[in-house]
């Protein structure tokens, strides 16, 4: 019998298909929410990044000074296990940079909040954002948003206020900021104080702060309307200094400006609040309903979606949880036995982007994750996805080929597994089989058996079955 495919025929090198398209149940088309556009008049991202760089210039300068003068983790930079500058280090930085020690400490704190400096145990080291500061606008904007999220830490809270009242105001400020964003212009502080008072009342009501005395049965379960509340003036007087503190803190990070009894969001502040509102909308509109499940369950659900729909699901799932914990959960799912989830986890990490870099870099030495991590890092550094495979050694590329084949064998169809053969790096089938046997992937036998069963060429299938038997028995 003559083989339709010569046993030593060269294999075409093609870019593997995204694993999210592997299953057959990809015929379902789901409506996609159109990409949101910022409010009219919002500066372009490059201009926003320029504003953020300008506002954080002093913090970046201190972080760079620490990187050059101290080195990451060098003794003497901090003293309290929280990466607070020691007196000697602050004095040295003040002399070198020509500012006061107090200003150095303020800029250092800003650098920490913006992620320009990362705290690790009792030491600090340059953050990934500092490395990307001059070339990556998205890193700059993420750093500014991190500072914006930490506005309540940027300015010391009033010493004469109860911690509970401060916490209520911090919890209520997102609604105040949303009102400022929707107003698209100056808003009187008195109006903001009224809104803050209403929101604080709602928070207290949600905590069920009601009377349980003799008159509880006849008491109204709802709080009276704010305009009918006789305690309103007293509450406004109580909240006024806290609102003043919140506005000053937000102004110190560059989110708004205050003057003549009015507050106005800056372009950066307006954009950041809009981004937060959009994240809430995305989280509330999870396309496939996987927002509340674990990373592994979410990835399994995304295996049934087309790539674009899967990315929309990743974004919704990520928007509903802190980035750090989400990345940790995705990497945990990638360490499992299901190769499809491994590939999908790194697709989700591509949606995360730069904040995932430290965690991805940390798993490079794990054999099962190394090829995926190296490809992710290469693409993150700007390498064209078509060329990213060049960062892998021959052994790593072969391991990844087997892992992808395992995913196709478990979740795809026979023709797709046959097509996957064409994406191998090796020029001939015998060379591929030799290197697949040598690479030591734990699924090698199952992949070869599945490939032999799926391939239409009897001669090639026989050679693949023989290779599977040799791997299984340890023979040659």
C-alpha positions in Angstrom: 0.0 0.0 0.0 1.4 3.4 -1.0 1.3 6.1 1.8 -0.5 9.3 0.9 2.0 11.1 3.1 5.7 10.1 2.8 7.1 9.1 6.2 10.0 11.6 5.9 7.9 14.5 4.5 8.7 17.9 5.8 6.2 19.5 8.2 5.0 23.0 7.6 5.6 25.3 10.5 2.4 27.1 11.2 1.2 29.2 14.2 -0.9 26.9 16.4 -4.6 27.8 16.7 -5.7 29.4 19.9 -6.7 26.6 22.4 -10.0 28.4 23.1 -11.1 27.4 19.7 -10.3 23.7 20.2 -13.7 22.2 21.2 -16.4 21.6 18.7 -18.9 23.7 20.6 -17.7 26.9 19.2 -20.6 27.5 16.9 -22.4 29.6 19.4 -22.1 33.3 18.7 -22.7 35.5 21.7 -23.5 39.2 21.5 -20.5 41.2 22.5 -20.7 44.5 24.3 -19.1 47.1 22.1 -15.8 48.5 23.3 -16.7 51.6 25.5 -15.4 55.0 24.6 -14.2 57.5 27.1 -16.4 60.6 27.6 -16.1 63.3 25.0 -13.2 65.6 25.6 -11.1 62.9 27.4 -7.4 63.3 26.3 -5.8 60.5 24.4 -3.9 57.8 26.4 -0.6 59.3 25.4 -1.6 62.7 26.8 -3.0 61.1 30.0 0.3 59.3 30.4 2.2 62.5 30.0 0.1 64.1 32.7 0.7 61.1 35.0 4.4 61.2 34.4 4.4 64.9 35.2 2.5 64.4 38.5 4.7 61.5 39.6 8.0 62.9 38.4 9.3 63.5 41.9 8.3 60.0 43.1 10.0 58.5 40.0 13.1 60.5 40.7 13.3 59.2 44.3 12.7 55.7 43.2 15.4 55.9 40.6 17.8 57.4 43.1 17.2 54.5 45.5 17.7 52.0 42.7 21.0 53.6 41.7 22.4 54.6 45.1 21.2 51.7 47.3 20.4 48.8 45.1 17.4 46.6 45.7 17.3 45.1 49.2 20.5 46.8 50.3 20.8 47.2 54.1 20.2 50.6 55.5 17.4 51.8 53.2 14.6 51.0 55.6 14.3 50.3 59.2 10.8 49.2 60.3 9.9 46.2 58.1 7.5 48.4 56.1 10.1 49.9 53.7 9.9 53.3 55.4 13.1 55.2 54.7 15.6 55.4 57.6 16.7 58.8 58.8 20.2 58.4 57.3 18.9 57.4 53.9 16.4 60.2 53.8 19.1 62.7 54.6 21.4 61.3 52.0 18.7 61.4 49.3 17.8 65.0 50.3 21.4 66.0 49.9 21.8 64.3 46.5 18.5 65.5 45.1 18.5 69.0 46.6 15.2 68.8 48.5 14.2 68.5 52.1 14.1 65.1 54.0 10.3 65.6 54.5 9.8 66.0 50.8 11.9 62.9 50.2 9.7 60.9 52.6 6.5 62.2 50.9 7.8 61.3 47.4 9.0 57.9 48.7 5.5 57.2 50.0 4.0 58.2 46.7 6.4 55.9 44.8 5.3 53.0 47.0 1.6 53.7 46.5 2.1 54.0 42.7 4.1 50.8 42.5 7.3 52.4 41.5 8.8 50.8 44.6 7.7 47.4 45.8 7.9 46.2 49.4 9.2 42.7 49.9 9.5 41.7 53.5 11.6 44.2 55.3 13.2 45.7 52.2 12.1 47.6 49.1 13.1 47.2 45.4 12.3 48.9 42.2 8.9 48.0 40.8 8.2 46.8 37.3 6.5 50.1 36.6 9.8 52.0 37.2 11.5 49.8 34.6 8.8 50.5 32.1 8.2 54.1 33.0 9.7 55.8 30.0 8.5 53.4 27.3 5.1 52.1 28.4 2.2 54.5 28.7 -0.1 51.7 30.1 2.4 51.1 32.9 2.4 54.8 33.8 -1.4 55.0 33.8 -1.7 51.8 35.9 0.7 53.3 38.4 -1.4 56.5 38.6 -4.6 54.6 39.0 -2.9 52.6 41.8 -2.1 55.9 43.5 -5.7 57.1 42.9 -7.1 53.9 44.5 -4.9 54.6 47.6 -6.0 58.3 47.9 -7.0 57.8 51.6 -3.4 56.9 52.4 -1.9 59.8 50.6 -2.8 62.4 53.3 -3.0 61.7 57.0 -6.6 61.6 58.2 -7.8 64.1 60.8 -6.5 63.1 64.2 -9.7 64.2 66.1 -12.1 62.0 64.1 -13.4 58.6 65.0 -11.9 55.8 62.8 -15.4 54.5 62.1 -16.5 57.9 60.7 -13.4 58.0 58.5 -14.1 54.5 57.2 -17.7 55.6 56.3 -16.4 58.6 54.3 -13.9 56.5 52.5 -16.7 54.0 51.6 -19.0 56.8 50.5 -16.5 58.7 48.3 -16.9 56.5 45.2 -20.5 57.8 44.8 -19.3 61.4 45.3 -16.6 60.9 42.7 -19.1 59.4 40.3 -21.3 62.4 40.7 -18.4 64.7 40.0 -17.6 62.6 36.8 -21.2 62.8 35.6 -21.4 66.5 36.3 -18.5 67.1 33.9 -17.6 70.4 35.6 -17.3 72.3 38.9 -19.6 71.2 41.7 -20.2 73.2 44.9 -18.7 71.6 47.9 -22.0 72.1 49.8 -23.7 69.9 47.2 -21.0 67.2 47.6 -21.5 67.4 51.4 -25.2 66.8 51.0 -24.5 63.8 48.8 -21.9 62.5 51.2 -24.4 62.8 54.1 -27.0 60.9 52.2 -24.6 58.1 51.3 -23.3 57.8 54.9 -27.0 57.5 56.0 -27.5 54.7 53.5 -24.4 52.9 54.7 -25.6 53.0 58.3 -29.1 51.8 57.2 -27.5 48.9 55.3 -25.8 47.9 58.5 -29.2 47.7 60.1 -28.4 50.3 62.8 -32.0 50.3 64.1 -33.5 50.4 67.6 -34.3 47.2 69.4 -36.2 49.0 72.3 -39.8 48.8 73.3 -40.9 50.8 70.3 -39.1 48.7 67.7 -42.3 47.0 66.5 -43.8 50.3 65.5 -40.7 52.0 64.2 -40.4 52.5 60.5 -37.9 50.1 58.9 -36.7 52.8 56.6 -34.7 55.9 57.4 -36.6 59.2 56.8 -35.9 61.1 53.7 -32.8 63.3 54.1 -34.6 66.5 53.6 -37.0 65.6 56.5 -34.3 64.5 58.8 -33.9 66.9 61.8 -30.4 65.5 62.4 -29.2 66.6 59.0 -27.5 69.9 60.1 -25.6 68.1 62.9 -24.5 65.3 60.5 -23.3 67.8 57.9 -21.3 69.5 60.6 -19.8 66.2 61.6 -18.9 65.2 58.0 -17.7 68.6 56.8 -14.1 68.3 58.1 -13.9 64.7 56.7 -15.1 65.8 53.3 -12.5 68.6 53.4 -9.8 65.9 54.2 -11.0 63.6 51.4 -11.0 66.4 48.8 -7.5 67.5 49.9 -6.2 63.9 49.7 -7.7 63.5 46.2 -6.2 66.8 45.1 -2.8 65.7 46.4 -2.8 62.7 44.1 -3.9 64.8 41.1 -7.5 63.6 40.8 -9.3 66.9 41.4 -8.9 70.6 42.1 -10.6 72.7 44.7 -11.1 76.4 44.8 -13.8 79.0 45.6 -16.0 76.4 47.3 -16.1 74.1 44.3 -14.4 70.9 43.3 -13.6 69.7 39.7 -12.1 66.5 38.5 -8.9 66.8 36.6 -8.7 65.0 33.2 -6.8 62.2 34.9 -9.4 62.0 37.7 -12.3 62.1 35.2 -10.7 59.3 33.1 -10.0 57.1 36.2 -13.5 57.4 37.6 -14.9 56.5 34.1 -12.6 53.4 34.0 -13.8 52.3 37.4 -17.5 52.7 36.3 -16.8 50.7 33.2 -15.2 47.9 35.2 -18.3 47.7 37.3 -20.4 47.5 34.1 -18.2 44.8 32.7 -18.3 42.8 35.9 -22.1 43.1 35.9 -22.4 41.9 32.3 -20.3 38.7 32.4 -21.1 37.3 28.9 -21.3 33.6 30.0 -22.1 34.0 33.6 -18.7 32.7 35.0 -17.9 35.8 37.0 -18.5 34.3 40.5 -16.8 30.9 40.0 -13.2 29.9 40.5 -10.5 30.4 37.9 -10.6 26.7 36.9 -14.3 26.7 36.4 -14.2 30.0 34.5 -11.5 28.6 32.2 -13.5 25.4 31.6 -16.5 27.6 30.6 -14.3 29.7 28.3 -13.1 26.5 26.5 -16.5 26.5 24.8 -16.2 30.0 23.5 -14.6 31.6 20.5 -11.4 33.5 21.3 -13.0 37.0 21.3 -15.9 35.8 23.5 -13.4 34.1 25.9 -11.4 37.3 26.2 -14.6 39.2 27.1 -15.2 36.6 29.8 -11.6 36.9 31.1 -12.1 40.7 31.4 -15.4 40.3 33.3 -13.9 37.8 35.7 -10.8 39.9 36.3 -12.8 43.1 36.9 -14.6 41.4 39.8 -11.5 40.6 41.9 -8.1 42.1 42.9 -5.5 41.6 40.3 -3.0 39.9 42.6 -5.4 37.2 43.8 -6.7 36.7 40.3 -3.2 36.1 38.9 -2.4 33.7 41.7 -5.6 31.8 41.0 -4.9 31.6 37.3 -1.4 30.3 37.8 -2.7 27.7 40.2 -5.2 26.5 37.6 -2.3 26.4 35.1 -0.4 24.0 37.3 -3.1 21.4 37.1 -3.1 18.3 34.9 -5.4 19.7 32.2 -3.2 21.1 29.4 -6.1 23.1 27.9 -6.6 25.0 31.1 -2.8 25.7 31.1 -3.1 27.4 27.7 -6.2 29.2 28.6 -4.8 30.5 31.9 -2.0 32.2 30.0 -4.5 33.6 27.5 -6.3 35.2 30.5 -3.0 36.4 31.9 -2.4 38.2 28.5 -5.6 40.1 29.3 -4.2 41.0 32.7 -1.1 42.5 31.0 1.8 44.1 32.8 0.6 43.6 36.5 1.0 39.9 36.0 4.7 40.2 34.9 6.3 39.5 38.4 4.2 36.4 39.0 4.8 35.1 35.5 8.5 35.7 35.7 8.5 33.8 39.0 7.2 30.6 37.4 9.8 30.5 34.6 11.7 27.8 36.4 8.7 25.5 36.7 9.0 23.0 33.9 5.3 22.7 33.1 4.8 26.4 32.9 8.2 27.5 31.5 7.3 27.6 27.8 4.1 29.4 28.4 5.8 31.9 30.7 8.6 32.6 28.2 6.2 33.2 25.4 4.1 35.5 27.6 7.2 37.5 28.7 8.4 37.8 25.1 5.1 39.1 23.9 4.9 41.4 26.9 8.4 42.8 26.0 7.1 43.7 22.5 8.1 40.6 20.5 5.7 39.9 17.6 3.5 37.0 18.6 4.4 35.3 15.3 8.1 35.4 16.3 7.8 34.8 20.1 8.4 31.0 19.7 12.1 31.9 18.9 12.7 32.5 22.6 12.2 28.8 23.3 14.9 26.2 23.0 14.2 23.1 20.8 13.4 21.1 23.9 11.0 23.7 25.3 9.2 24.0 21.9 8.8 20.3 21.7 7.5 20.1 25.2 5.0 22.8 24.4 4.0 20.9 21.2 3.2 17.8 23.2 1.3 19.8 25.9 -0.8 21.4 23.2 -1.4 18.1 21.6 -2.6 16.7 24.9 -5.1 19.6 25.1 -6.3 18.8 21.6 -6.5 15.1 22.3 -8.6 15.7 25.4 -10.9 18.4 24.2 -10.6 18.6 20.4 -11.4 16.4 17.4 -9.3 13.9 15.5 -8.8 16.1 12.4 -7.6 18.9 14.6 -4.9 16.6 16.2 -3.8 15.6 12.7 -3.5 19.3 11.7 -1.5 20.0 14.9 1.2 17.7 13.5 1.9 20.3 10.9 2.9 22.9 13.6 5.8 20.8 14.8 9.3 22.4 14.7 11.0 19.3 13.5 11.5 18.9 9.7 10.5 15.2 9.5 8.2 12.9 11.4 11.0 10.6 12.5 12.9 13.6 13.9 9.7 14.8 15.7 9.2 11.3 17.3 12.8 11.1 18.4 12.6 14.5 20.1 9.1 13.9 21.6 10.4 10.7 23.2 13.4 12.5 24.6 11.6 15.5 26.0 9.9 13.5 28.8 6.5 15.0 28.8 4.2 13.0 31.2 1.5 12.8 28.5 3.7 11.6 25.7 2.3 8.1 25.4 -1.3 9.2 25.4 -0.6 11.9 22.8 1.2 9.5 20.5 -1.5 6.8 20.8 -4.2 9.4 20.1 -2.3 10.7 17.1 -1.8 7.2 15.7 -5.5 6.5 16.0 -6.4 9.8 14.3 -4.0 9.9 11.4 -5.3 8.6 8.1 -1.8 7.4 6.8 -1.4 3.8 8.0 2.4 3.9 7.6 2.8 7.0 9.7 0.2 5.8 12.2 2.3 2.6 12.6 5.5 4.6 13.2 3.7 6.7 15.8 2.3 3.6 17.6 5.8 2.1 17.7 7.2 5.3 19.3 4.4 5.2 21.9 5.2 1.6 22.7 8.9 2.4 23.1 8.2 5.4 25.4 5.8 3.2 27.4 8.3 0.3 27.8 11.4 2.5 28.1 12.9 0.8 25.0 14.7 2.3 22.0 
